[in-house]
Amino acid sequence: MSYAAAAAKGPKQSPEEKRAPTPPEIIPSASASTSSLIDVDTPSVHTVSSDFSSKPVKTDTQQSRIEHEAEQVKARAEAEAKKLAEEEKKAKAEAKKGISRLEANGDNPVVVGNAIAVVALSAGLGFGAYKKYAAGEMSWKIAGAWSGVVGLFVIADYYLSTYLFKNKYPPKK
């Protein structure tokens, strides 16, 4: 059964109930104050110039934000420059330390042997690679194999040098 059918079976509305209610009336009052309204002639009203939309900075808040961001950028740049200066100072100190250690240990047989081994290995690999390249036989497989050989040489040299530095030829500090 539909709602309309159920409502039709119920009690009928009286003519008063069928009428819409009367809308509420606004009672005019002479005591209504207009003092709270803003007078446009007072100096508290701010006007905007006609070139407002073309200005890059439109408000005081925007101006202060831009100044604050500029200060932050300047502070970051100064901090970065200070950090770079400290890192440069550390790097120079390490370089001087390394050079002085190399000069002090220039007569150590392990250092001399390592220098000779690096030069000989580099020259031999370079010459061999050039010959293979010139003959057209150079491939990634050959380069990878020789890279593995160099890696094994480096590991063996590291452990041998460490052993010799600890036991036979200690480095000068």
Secondary structure, DSSP 8 states (H G I E B T S, - for coil): --HHHHHHHS----HHHHS----------TT---TTS--TTSTTS----TTGGG-S--SHHHHHHHHHHHHHHHHHHHHHHHHHHHHHHHHHHHHHHHHHHHHHTTT-HHHHHHHHHHHHHHHHHHHHHHHHHHHT---HHHHHHHHHHHHHHHHHHHHHHHHHHHHT-----
